[in-house]
Structures are given as structure tokens and as C-alpha cells.
């Protein structure tokens, strides 16, 4: 184990002589120093530096190659993003088409229901009107038949049944005229 000393001189303002001395004492392990020395011995001698033109050319080639790799990577990333965006747009388009179709079907169902309801209401109104007309026609027919029967005439009669004959009296009224028929009808009696 060794001790390493280091003296540092610093000038600080405000000191009397203008110099300040600081002593730093560090403990350094000898094995660590030995390893550092061995590593320094194993290092290969520095290579001679290539000419400046070759260094610049190599830098330009390396820059071009790195740029090519970066552009290729960005192109692949952009293509993948484009593929994902196209797929997502297709999914959204399908969802939108489904929603539109559902809305269209709902609208068609509602319209069909409205048309059906309107047709039922129209049918009910027409049927009610028809029933009223039919009832009015029946009332008119009854009154007309009664009147025509009175104006044309009607029958009124009586009969009397005797043992061997039938006495029949019929009165036929034709408007203002009266026709009276009286008749005796004998029964055929067998001996």
C-alpha cells in the first residue's frame, strides 16, 4: 500500500501573501498501480494517421451509409404505419357502412309501419262510410218497398170452412180501387 501526495498551489484573493497551499494525501493500492502499468505496456503502438483526404472520404461514405440505413428504416416504419392506417380505415368504413345500413333499415321499417297504419286508417274510414251508405240504402229500400206496396196494392182476406165447402172472401186494394172476390170452393167427397 502506498501513499500518494499531491501539492496544489492556488491563489486566493484576500490572503496575505496571495498563495494558498493545499496538500492532498491519497491511499493508492499498489496492485491497482501495477495493473495500470501492465495495461499501458500491452497497448499496441498508435497507428499512423491516414491522410486528411482519406479521412474526409471515409467520413462521407460513412455518413452516406448511415443516412441510407436511417432512410431505409424510416421507409419501413412509414410503410408499416401506412398498412396499419389502411387497415384501420377499412375497419372504420365497415363500421360506418353497418351503421348506415342499420339506420336505413330502421327508417324503412318505420316508413313501412307508417304506411301500413295509414292504410288501416283509410280502410277503417272507407268501411265506416260504406256501412253508413249501406244502412242508408237499406232504410231507403224499406221505405220504398212499403210505399210501393201501398200504392200497388195489398191483399186482405178471410175464409170460412164448412163441412163440404170453403167460403173465401178476398179484398184486393189497388191504390184507390178495391176489388172484392167471394168464392165457394166445394170439397170433393168420395162415397
URURDA-V416500 format. One record per residue. PHI is phi in radians with two decimals (* if undefined). PSI is psi in radians with two decimals (NA if undefined). OMEGA is omega as a letter, one per 40 degrees, with the letter a starting at -180 (* if undefined). Layout:
# URURDA-V416500
PHI,PSI,OMEGA / PHI,PSI,OMEGA
This chain:
# URURDA-V416500
*,2.32,a / -2.14,2.86,i / -1.98,2.35,i / -2.01,2.25,a / -2.00,2.54,a / -2.47,2.30,i / -1.97,2.26,i / -2.12,2.31,i / -1.82,2.28,i / -2.35,2.50,i / -1.73,2.24,i / -2.14,2.49,i / -1.32,2.58,a / 1.68,-0.19,i / -1.46,2.74,a / -1.22,-0.85,a / -1.64,-0.17,i / 1.54,-0.04,i / -2.08,2.55,i / -2.34,2.31,a / -1.99,2.25,i / -2.15,2.29,a / -1.98,2.18,i / -2.00,2.21,i / -1.99,2.17,a / -2.13,2.51,i / -1.62,2.18,a / -2.17,2.33,i / -1.36,2.36,a / -1.19,-0.54,i / -1.16,-0.61,i / -1.15,-0.74,i / -1.12,-0.69,a / -1.10,-0.77,i / -1.09,-0.72,a / -1.11,-0.69,a / -1.17,-0.69,i / -1.14,-0.72,i / -1.10,-0.67,i / -1.16,-0.57,i / -1.25,-0.65,a / -1.31,-0.36,a / -1.08,2.39,i / -1.22,2.72,i / -1.14,2.60,a / -1.09,2.46,a / -1.32,2.65,i / -1.22,2.45,a / -1.29,2.37,i / -1.24,2.90,i / -1.12,2.76,a / -1.11,-0.65,a / -1.10,-0.74,i / -1.16,-0.66,i / -1.10,-0.81,i / -1.10,-0.73,i / -1.10,-0.74,i / -1.11,-0.70,i / -1.12,-0.71,i / -1.14,-0.76,i / -1.10,-0.76,i / -1.11,-0.72,i / -1.11,-0.76,i / -1.09,-0.76,a / -1.14,-0.75,i / -1.09,-0.74,i / -1.05,-0.73,i / -1.07,-0.79,i / -1.09,-0.74,a / -1.13,-0.78,i / -1.09,-0.71,i / -1.10,-0.77,i / -1.09,-0.77,i / -1.13,-0.66,i / -1.11,-0.78,i / -1.09,-0.74,i / -1.11,-0.72,i / -1.14,-0.71,i / -1.13,-0.74,i / -1.11,-0.74,i / -1.09,-0.69,i / -1.11,-0.73,i / -1.08,-0.78,i / -1.12,-0.73,i / -1.12,-0.74,i / -1.08,-0.78,i / -1.06,-0.77,a / -1.13,-0.68,i / -1.12,-0.67,i / -1.10,-0.75,i / -1.07,-0.79,i / -1.12,-0.69,i / -1.11,-0.72,i / -1.12,-0.75,i / -1.09,-0.74,i / -1.12,-0.72,i / -1.11,-0.71,i / -1.08,-0.78,a / -1.11,-0.74,i / -1.11,-0.74,a / -1.12,-0.74,i / -1.10,-0.74,i / -1.12,-0.69,i / -1.15,-0.76,i / -1.12,-0.71,i / -1.10,-0.78,i / -1.09,-0.75,i / -1.12,-0.75,i / -1.07,-0.77,i / -1.12,-0.72,i / -1.15,-0.74,i / -1.07,-0.75,i / -1.11,-0.71,i / -1.13,-0.75,i / -1.11,-0.74,i / -1.10,-0.77,i / -1.10,-0.75,i / -1.08,-0.72,i / -1.14,-0.68,i / -1.09,-0.74,i / -1.12,-0.77,i / -1.08,-0.76,i / -1.06,-0.77,a / -1.09,-0.74,a / -1.15,-0.76,a / -1.15,-0.72,i / -1.12,-0.73,i / -1.09,-0.73,i / -1.13,-0.75,i / -1.08,-0.76,i / -1.09,-0.69,i / -1.10,-0.78,i / -1.11,-0.74,i / -1.08,-0.74,i / -1.11,-0.74,i / -1.12,-0.70,i / -1.10,-0.74,i / -1.11,-0.73,i / -1.10,-0.77,i / -1.10,-0.75,i / -1.08,-0.73,i / -1.08,-0.83,a / -1.15,-0.66,a / -1.19,-0.74,i / -1.14,-0.71,i / -1.10,-0.75,a / -1.19,-0.79,a / -1.15,-0.57,i / -1.16,-0.70,i / -1.22,-0.66,a / -1.35,-0.55,a / -1.45,-0.65,i / 2.35,2.91,i / -2.64,2.89,a / -1.77,2.50,i / -2.48,2.25,a / -2.68,2.97,i / -2.56,2.78,i / -2.48,2.74,i / -2.39,2.31,a / -1.83,2.07,i / -1.85,-3.10,a / -1.24,-0.60,a / -2.08,-0.05,a / -2.62,2.95,i / -2.12,2.10,i / -1.66,2.19,a / -2.22,2.30,i / -2.21,2.15,a / -2.15,2.34,i / -2.02,2.16,i / -1.97,2.11,a / -1.76,2.05,i / -2.04,1.58,a / 1.10,-1.96,a / -1.66,-0.15,a / -1.70,2.54,i / -2.12,2.34,i / -2.10,2.15,a / -1.97,2.28,i / -2.11,2.21,i / -2.19,2.31,a / -2.62,2.61,i / -2.06,2.18,a / -1.96,2.01,i / -1.37,2.58,i / -1.56,2.43,i / -1.33,2.08,a / -1.99,2.27,a / -1.73,2.44,i / -1.56,NA,*
